[in-house]
Amino acid sequence: MSEEKQPKPALKKPEFTSIGELLPEQRNVNLICRVVEVKTVLDTTRNDGTKVKIAEATIADKTGSVILTCKTDEHFQTVTMDTPLIVRNGFIKMYKGFMRLGVDKWGLIEVYDDKWGYSQPPAKNEVNTEKNMSAVEYEPVPPDEE
């Protein structure tokens, strides 16, 4: 048998959405945004000596804002005040009825760079913090019983 090298499929560019269009439990969220606020919500040491740190950052674009949950050291270093970001393959999780954006090992948070050729992130004065998608409370609806 001859082993022919199959050409690798061409990578396609991610399709970016806006924060104002996010929905509960949405997957494959790609955003170009700016960090508006960062605050640590948990910084403690467990009984076994491991440290636990969770920060919540408010990120915004021209259509709205949402809270991004940061749990890794890489996220803490990348997500800083007024930083333009690209969030790839994020997801929306519901926390006590409110939306939170998360990024796990399959996703990526990067500082925006012009080299990718994506649309520009919003300037500091262009972000919309009035429409906070994480401030809208959603109530779970049970499935129809037949």
QUIVENUR-V673653 format. One record per helix or strand of 3 or more residues. SS is the DSSP state (A for helix, B for strand). FROM is the first residue (numbers start at 0). LEN is the number of residues. If there is no record, write none. Layout:
[[SS/FROM/LEN] [SS/FROM/LEN]]
This chain:
[[A/18/3] [B/28/17] [B/50/10] [B/64/6] [A/72/6] [B/83/12] [B/97/5] [B/107/4] [A/113/3] [A/123/3] [A/132/3]]
